[in-house]
Amino acid sequence: MTDAPEIIDNRAANRFEVHLGGETAFAEYRLEEGAIVFPHTVVPPAFEGKGVGGALVKHGLAYARERHLKVKPTCSFFAGYISKHPEYHDLVHPDFRSKLGIEN
């Protein structure tokens, strides 16, 4: 993909999605009081190496920031991405900061 993928908020399924060639990559989310949980991300082989996984994470984190939600990254993909990108550390819910190695 040369352009940024189009990400759809499928509210009925509680997930952000990218569609390509009949396949769907997605990041599930669950809204809580003042927080958003990201429990699972799926990127099919057809999407690998195209930046789709990273785009889904960035979209989810932008969604959280815009709505002043703290992020609970129970998905290892989200947790790993956030750990490597300090610009998102402020979004992490206090209960998850030590798990990600983020100082308070």
C-alpha positions in Angstrom: 0.0 0.0 0.0 1.5 3.3 -1.0 -1.2 5.4 0.6 -2.3 5.3 4.2 -5.0 2.6 4.5 -8.6 3.6 5.0 -9.5 2.7 8.5 -13.2 2.2 9.3 -14.7 2.3 12.8 -17.0 -0.7 12.8 -18.9 0.2 16.0 -21.2 -2.7 15.7 -18.2 -5.1 16.1 -16.2 -2.7 18.3 -13.2 -2.7 16.1 -11.2 -0.6 13.7 -10.9 -2.3 10.3 -8.9 -2.1 7.0 -10.2 -4.1 4.0 -8.1 -5.4 1.2 -8.9 -7.9 -1.5 -11.7 -9.5 0.5 -9.7 -9.8 3.7 -9.9 -7.7 6.9 -7.3 -6.5 9.3 -8.6 -5.2 12.6 -8.0 -4.0 16.1 -10.7 -4.8 18.6 -11.6 -2.3 21.3 -13.8 -2.0 24.3 -14.8 1.3 25.8 -14.8 1.6 29.6 -15.4 4.6 31.9 -12.6 7.0 30.9 -10.6 4.3 29.1 -10.3 2.1 26.0 -9.1 -1.5 26.1 -7.3 -2.9 23.0 -7.6 -6.7 23.5 -6.8 -8.2 20.1 -5.3 -7.2 16.7 -5.4 -9.4 13.6 -3.3 -8.6 10.5 -3.8 -11.3 7.8 -0.7 -12.4 5.7 -2.0 -10.3 2.7 -1.4 -7.1 4.8 2.0 -8.0 6.2 4.8 -5.5 5.4 2.3 -2.8 4.3 2.1 -0.9 7.6 -1.4 -1.8 8.3 -0.8 -3.0 11.8 1.0 0.2 12.7 -1.7 2.3 11.1 -4.4 0.5 13.2 -2.5 1.2 16.4 -1.9 4.8 15.5 -5.6 5.2 14.6 -6.7 3.6 17.9 -4.3 5.8 19.9 -5.5 9.0 18.1 -9.1 7.9 18.8 -8.1 7.6 22.5 -6.3 11.0 22.6 -9.2 12.8 20.9 -11.6 11.5 23.5 -9.3 11.9 26.5 -9.4 8.1 27.2 -6.6 6.2 28.9 -5.4 3.2 27.0 -5.3 -0.4 28.4 -3.2 -2.3 25.9 -3.9 -6.0 26.7 -3.0 -6.9 23.1 0.7 -7.6 22.8 0.9 -5.8 19.5 -0.5 -2.6 21.0 1.7 -2.9 24.1 4.8 -3.5 22.0 4.1 -0.5 19.8 3.4 1.8 22.7 6.6 0.7 24.5 8.6 1.7 21.5 6.9 5.1 20.9 7.3 7.4 23.9 5.0 10.0 22.3 2.1 7.7 23.4 3.2 6.9 26.9 1.0 9.6 28.4 -2.1 7.8 27.1 -1.3 4.6 29.0 -3.7 3.8 32.0 -1.8 3.8 35.3 -2.6 0.1 35.8 -0.6 -0.7 32.7 2.4 1.7 33.0 4.7 -0.7 34.9 3.9 -3.6 32.6 5.1 -1.5 29.7 8.2 -0.3 31.6 6.9 3.3 31.7 7.9 5.5 34.6 5.1 7.4 36.3 
